[in-house]
Amino acid sequence: MLDRRSRAGREIEVLVETDPRGRLTARARHQAPEVDGEVRLSTAPARPGFYRARVTGRDGVDLTADLVD
């Protein structure tokens, strides 16, 4: 298993979706919905879709990341 800490500094593709409560959530390719953690973005994009993000760390099972321009 790959340690999430080793992802810090790497760029990943994230899928931003709207959950049933209407909030935007993001997950990386290796994260299954409702099973694995999420990617917590420092700023939310304007709409759902695929985005590039740079991992900045982790918060429990979640990754933290910044959107890449």
Buried (B, 14 or more C-beta within 10 A) or exposed (E): EEEBEEBBEEEBEBBBEEEEEEEBBBBBEEBEEEEEBBBBBEEEBEEEEEBEBBBBBBEEEBBBBEBEE
